[in-house]
Amino acid sequence: MQLATTTVYAIGLLTVILAFAYAGYLTLWVKKQKNENKTIERIAGLIRSGANAFMRKEYTLLAGFAGIMAVLIFLFLPKPVWQGGAERNLTMAIAYVAGTIFSAIAGKIGILVASLANARTAEAATHGIKPAFLIGFRGGAVMGLMVVGACLLGVMGVLLLTGNSSMLLGFSFGASSLALFAKAGGGIFTKTADVSADLAGKVELGIPEDDPRNPAVIADNVGDNVGDVAGMGADLFDSNIASMTAALVMAVSLDGGIVNGQFGSKVMMVIIYSALGLLSSLIGIFTAKIGDHGSPTKALNNSTYVTTGVFLALTALATLLFKDFSWRIWGASAVGLLVGVIIGLATNYFTDDNAPIVGKVAHASKTGPAFTILSGVSYGFMSVLPAMVGIAISAMVAYKLCEPIGPGYAMYGISMAAVGMLSIVGMIISNDAYGPIVDNARGLAEMGGLGEETIRVADELDSAGNTVKAVTKGFAIGAAGLTVISLLGAFMSEVNAHIEEINVGLAAAGKELMALINGFDIMNPTVFFGIIVGAAIPAVFSAMLILGVDKNAQRMISEIHRQFKEIPGLAEGRPGVEPEYNKCIDIATTGALKELIPAGLMAIVATLAVGFIGGVNAIGGFLLGNIISGLLLALFMSNAGGLWDNAKKYIEAGNEGGKGSDSHKAAVIGDTVGDPFKDTAGPSINTQITVVSLVASLVAFIFINLHIF
């Protein structure tokens, strides 16, 4: 069957409409659930207003940054405006702004739905695990469907309106740059509050995790929304857009361009596979169920497996039906998806409290916090190997599988492996957003005085959320690894396109032509220079974010001490006495907004500096070093943080001495080290890698013409 461009758009648009419609139905369903407890509703209102206030200030700051970047893009990208092509530069600037807007909307949708679902999940937990799970999961699913639907809609819109795949780089850069700052800012906010609440509350004062006497407890719950929901939504929106962009840039090159608005078969494969991935996630979300005494972790994992199976079946059917689709490319996509699932399972082994590693770290905590940290760091480093090997194998298999098709297809195969791995991202986001919703619900259950049994149910939901969050982070980081390898291919495509354009002028002038880039020789000193610098950037980036949490948390702990000392009756829990929650929210907000810009700018400036020093060869090395170092650090921090968190919860469940024991205090300290690892620096690194890769592609023309060596 021959597939027409209009049919591709129709399939994509219909899938987006279905996803948005189902998301709308789930939102209405969540809103209809009982929300009658006045105490919980009041506290949920504080969380909602705190999250909205932070998002308003953050987006105002980022709007200014985006405005400056849009002007710079218009002036310099893809070529300096004074060299002609003002219309193209303007289109690129508009595409960039559109990317930032779509990314901001993704985060805002997450906040809206999470703030609806958290109180209702807490109240439903009084009736058992089944109704509470369903509300928490469906609340997260709204975000999953809306974010991925927006990705597909945005990409198709840019292609339809511009007919130029290079403009997708601007759109993707807009999404990535906003996601970088949103994830960094939200991560600093949430872990400032979380670390402060744990250290001052559980360790120093010996009070429960979500005790309403703790001034930082509302800020902690606000942080779950702005960091783990809004920041994560923008992050995965960025990853999905970047994987599609890398594949489409190479697809257009292989198809010989987009002629009169008509797509070639390679472009069609990217869009159809992405649409089928969204449809598969919709089906997987629909099938998510749990019994009255079922396991939420099992339910979340089963829905992921259903989504995976449906995607493989649907894409195989599409490849069978449409004669221009290649089974080798389908194989690359399938390999990426299956390796993503394997990475998730390996992450699960190191972070699930039903697996042995969590128990070993909890047992080590009996001898003090030093051993909690040493064991967690060691197992965290071990956990990196399966994921890194998985990424390497999927890249190599995809490369070798597609190489026989012809020149350029090998890197396109890797990009399709990334598209395949991220094809079920709708389900991944649903699982991930479920985590902070049930975490909030657990806090609301304790602050609302709903009783020990309700808190136990909420704890079980929360523990599943922590395990699945660790799995989804590993999955997302693995997908980012394949995506940025694809972006390295997209960078080469952009460089060669510019060189061919330059060679036309050189040939007309009778001058020697420039050679095309076919790879990057690590023995070339310029490339090696780039590798070394690129490898250092993720470490510096992480340090800046973690120091932001460190400095901010110290200020908040001082404020907590002040309130317990100066507010009469607060420590004793006298009726009617409440802490000044807004003071802690203000500290977290101010600190996060102060720290979020420098780390991101450092990565962008470093990319530009390396490019102007060593040109495109140095940038090739820079991206390579950045990818390898960044993946290693991101996986280590994400897994070690999840491991420490669940070791603490394992002890709180009554093991190794239980709550209040020395082992519990040691595990809490381990968790406070892990918090900025897994929720601030770790997941921000993959966005940082994407940003520098996109900057490299966008500025390629300038790097070719202006460099020292």
Protein Blocks (a to p, Z undefined) as FASTA:
>chain_A
ZZdfklmmmmmmmmmmmmmmmmmmmmmmmmmpccfbfklmmmmmmmmmmmmmmmmmmmmm
mmmmmmmmmmmmmmmpcbdfklgjklmmmmmmmmmmmmmmmmmmmmmmmmmmmmmmmmmm
mmmmmnojklmmmmmmmmmmmmmmmmmmmmmmmmmmmmmmnopaklmmmmmmmmmmmmmm
mmmmmmmmmmmmmmmmmmmmmmmnopafklcklmklmmmmmmmmmmmmmmmmmmmmmmmm
mmmmmmmmmmmmmnopaeehiacfklmmmmmmmmmmmmmmmmmmmmpccdfkbcfklmmm
mmmmmmmmmmmmmmmmmmmmmmkbcfklmmmmmmmmmmmmmmmmmmmmmmpckbmklmmm
mmmmmnojklmmmmmmmmmmmmmmmmmmmmmmmmmmmmmmmmmnoghklmmmmmmmmmmm
mmmmmmmmmmmmmmmmmmmmmmmmmmnonojklmmmmmmmmmmmmmmmmmmmmmmmmmmm
mmmmmmmmmmmmmmmmmmmmmmmmmmmnopacddddfbdcfklmklmmmmmmmmmmmmmm
mmmmmmmmmmmmmmmmmmmmmmmmmmghklnopghiacdfklmmmmmmmmmmmmmmmmmm
mmmmmmmmmmmmnommlmmmmmmmmmmmmmmmmmmmmmmmmmmmmmmmmmmnopahiahi
aklmmmmmmmmmmmmmmmmmmmmmmmmmmmmmmmmmmmmmmmmmncfZZ
